[in-house]
Amino acid sequence: MSQRVAAALDHIEVRESRLHGKGVFAVRRIPKGTRVIEYLGERVSHREADRRYGDRQPNDNHTFLFIVDTRTVIDAGINGNEARFMNHACEPNCESVIEDRRVFIDALRTIEPGEELTYDYQIQREADDPPDVDEIFACHCGFAGCRGTMLWPEPVATPLKRQSRARK
């Protein structure tokens, strides 16, 4: 993918979204391969991110947290930019890219003016997720391939092959 860098932030705007709350929209054509924006915010440890948001309601799916690696989370709720308003879609027009512990949003295809910019959040499932976690993180992107959740798909269980035993 080429790495054209979008000039300043005159190519996007934040406004109400049909997907969820606010969204980020193209105000001019964004060519495929353009590095649209960097995801900015305060860089904190996982422990600090958990402390900050540990008391939120169990059915709250709103987050500005982006996991960079095993040590770092970006909290875009503090010193964040427009990237924090990009919504999830199962068939997105952008993707998140982590380079040198920084997070960027790149265009997967050409995006036309007025189109909402989206990427797949790929939220990881956790062992202590509540039973209704897919409902909490429900996706309403409306694409034909919508998986119904912002969570990364559950691993598909493969049946174990039966081992034949030789009779003695």
C-alpha positions in Angstrom: 0.0 0.0 0.0 1.4 3.4 -0.9 1.8 5.8 2.0 0.4 9.1 0.7 -0.1 11.3 3.7 -3.3 13.4 3.8 -2.6 17.1 4.0 -3.5 18.5 7.4 -7.0 17.6 8.5 -8.9 19.4 5.8 -10.0 16.1 4.2 -12.2 14.9 7.1 -14.9 16.3 9.5 -16.7 14.9 12.5 -20.5 14.9 12.5 -23.5 12.8 13.5 -23.4 9.3 12.1 -26.1 6.8 11.3 -23.8 4.0 12.6 -23.2 5.3 16.1 -23.1 8.8 17.7 -20.5 10.9 15.9 -18.5 9.7 12.9 -15.6 10.9 10.7 -16.6 11.8 7.1 -14.5 12.6 4.0 -15.0 16.2 2.8 -12.8 15.5 -0.3 -11.8 12.4 -2.2 -9.2 10.3 -0.2 -7.2 8.0 -2.5 -6.6 4.3 -1.6 -3.4 4.0 0.4 -3.6 7.5 2.0 -2.5 7.7 5.6 -5.6 9.5 6.8 -4.8 10.3 10.4 -2.8 9.2 13.5 -4.8 7.9 16.5 -3.8 10.3 19.3 -4.4 10.4 23.0 -2.6 9.9 26.3 -0.4 6.8 26.3 -1.0 4.7 29.5 -0.4 1.2 30.8 -3.1 -1.4 30.6 -3.4 -1.3 34.4 -4.1 2.5 34.2 -6.6 2.0 31.4 -8.4 -0.6 33.5 -8.4 1.7 36.5 -9.8 4.6 34.6 -12.7 2.6 33.0 -13.1 -0.3 35.5 -16.3 1.2 37.0 -18.2 1.9 33.9 -21.6 0.3 33.4 -21.4 -3.4 32.2 -23.5 -2.6 29.0 -21.3 0.5 28.0 -19.7 -0.2 24.7 -18.3 3.3 24.2 -14.5 3.4 24.3 -11.7 5.6 23.2 -9.0 3.1 24.1 -6.7 1.6 21.5 -4.3 -1.2 22.5 -0.9 -0.5 21.0 1.0 -3.5 22.5 1.3 -5.5 25.7 2.5 -2.4 27.6 0.7 0.6 26.0 -2.9 1.7 25.5 -3.8 5.0 23.9 -6.7 6.8 25.7 -8.1 9.2 23.1 -10.5 10.5 25.7 -7.6 12.6 26.9 -5.8 14.7 24.3 -7.4 12.7 21.5 -8.1 13.9 18.0 -10.8 13.2 15.3 -9.6 9.6 15.0 -11.4 8.7 18.2 -14.8 9.3 16.4 -14.1 6.8 13.7 -16.8 4.1 13.9 -16.5 0.3 13.4 -17.7 -1.5 10.3 -17.4 -5.1 9.4 -16.5 -4.1 5.8 -14.5 -1.0 6.5 -12.9 1.5 4.0 -9.9 2.0 6.4 -7.6 -0.1 8.5 -5.6 0.6 11.6 -1.8 0.2 11.3 0.6 0.1 14.1 4.1 1.3 13.3 6.9 2.1 15.8 4.3 2.0 18.6 2.1 4.6 16.9 -1.4 3.9 15.5 -2.4 5.2 12.0 -5.6 4.9 10.0 -5.0 4.2 6.3 -7.5 4.1 3.5 -8.1 0.6 2.1 -9.8 2.0 -1.0 -10.7 5.3 -2.5 -13.2 7.1 -0.3 -15.5 9.6 -1.8 -16.7 13.0 -0.3 -19.5 12.5 2.2 -18.6 8.9 2.9 -18.1 7.8 6.5 -14.6 6.5 7.4 -14.6 3.2 9.3 -12.3 0.5 10.4 -12.8 -2.9 12.0 -12.2 -2.5 15.7 -11.3 -6.2 16.1 -12.0 -6.0 19.9 -10.5 -9.0 21.5 -12.6 -11.4 23.5 -11.6 -11.9 27.2 -12.2 -14.8 29.5 -14.2 -12.7 31.9 -16.6 -11.2 29.2 -20.2 -11.3 30.3 -22.5 -13.8 28.5 -24.2 -11.0 26.5 -20.9 -9.4 25.3 -21.9 -9.7 21.7 -25.1 -7.8 22.4 -23.1 -5.1 24.3 -20.7 -4.7 21.4 -23.4 -5.2 18.7 -22.6 -3.9 15.3 -25.2 -2.1 13.1 -23.0 -1.3 10.1 -25.6 -2.7 7.7 -23.1 -4.3 5.4 -24.0 -7.7 3.8 -21.1 -9.3 5.6 -21.9 -7.8 9.0 -20.9 -10.2 11.7 -23.3 -8.5 14.2 -20.5 -7.6 16.7 -17.5 -5.3 17.0 -15.7 -8.2 18.6 -13.2 -10.3 16.8 -14.9 -13.5 15.7 -14.7 -16.4 18.1 -12.3 -19.1 17.2 -14.0 -21.8 15.2 -13.7 -25.1 17.0 -12.3 -27.8 14.7 -13.4 -31.3 15.5 -10.7 -33.6 16.8 -9.7 -36.4 14.5 -10.4 -39.7 16.0 -7.3 -41.7 16.3 -7.7 -45.3 15.4 -6.3 -47.8 17.7 -4.8 -51.1 16.6 -6.3 -54.0 18.3 -3.9 -56.4 19.9 
